[in-house]
Amino acid sequence: MKTPQNKRTLTTGTNAEHARLHNRRVILEAIRQNGRLTRADLTRLTSLTAQTISNIVTELHEEGVLLAHAAEKGGRGQPPVPLSLNPDGGYSIGFHIEQHRIIGVLLDLLGQTVAQVTLTVSYPTFEQALPLVLDAVKGFRQQRPAGRFLGVGIALPGPFSVEGMTAVGPTAMSGWDEPDIAERLQGETGLAVLIENDATAATMGERLYGIASELTNFVHLFIGSGLGAGLYLDNRLYSGHWHNAGEIGHMTVIPGGKACSCGNQGCLERYISIAALLEHLGLPAEHDLCAWDANDQALDANVEVWLAEAAPALRQAINILESVLDPQTILISGFLPEAILARLIARLEPLSRSVSSRADRRYPRIQMGAAGQDAVALGAAALMILAEISPDYEALLKPQ
Ligand SMILES: [Zn+2]
């Protein structure tokens, strides 16, 4: 197999295939952004030749990915046929696996939710979650028995593979750090599998379905059991060399502050995380805040004490993020009850002065995310849709 001739053939083939996939994504992305386009529109909007567009459009139409609508009348020559994405041209599955629940979503090619499932769990290991995930995948596939499934995106709390941080402390989930998880899921489901950290997936959820659809530079802070940030910079996800960019939970914000399981003191997630709030309230780490009683006044007063300590730590982190990244805005979302999150955001004012203190801002410095608590699962599924339709996909994501 490894004769020079074969090697050369293989290289040429790979490049041609790469170009074909890229051109396909360029066409799909143009149609996704514009809704309906004719071949002539595509020629105008892309740098592709009419012949390339025609070949790819024919292929996509035959595959059922594109719908051809009734031709527009008028003008000379062949009437133009508007093309749109076929929502049923592909389905994507996303899972958000966290300490208390597994949320699964089935999206169509337009990113619309076809089905959703929430399973209650308690710190599931991979072996414990696997049958649940497989069962949910089976259920989703039964909903669209003839459907073309693009793959499964799985979002988990990070950081991944960091000595002394990944598998210790109240937010850690054990058994998820094995290198062959994606491979095993791929083998069991027969579908492509992508594993991503929860904050990054939530960032894509906000970018595609939430408040950030027009943003090209933003940070998304996701408050789960721990704390992570998704970095969307220059219109793409930034994941870092080891795929842990944005794992700011163990960033020191209060030197000499609270001891952390990572061995440092004053880590951000010791102040801002659900684990930190539960610890402050004297509740066990396994307690599920979804069962929150907003009318419990003693509890509420205690939350106020927590907010008074949490807000300065978060303000410090925001100052660092703004100074380093110069984002259009910082979104905050996660699993804190929405009323508490709103109070936390209100408490951040006045924010410290930074390069983001500008009069000509179009967006506030801090905003609450809008994709809701399903943002992570939606984003995980969206990753597989992006793999199908985004020309920037390879630059956008660096799969593990
Ligand atoms: Zn730490």
Boltz pocket constraint, residues with backbone or C-beta under 6 A from the ligand:
constraints:
  - pocket:
      binder: B
      contacts: [[A, 249], [A, 250], [A, 251], [A, 260], [A, 261], [A, 262], [A, 263], [A, 264], [A, 267]]
      max_distance: 6.0
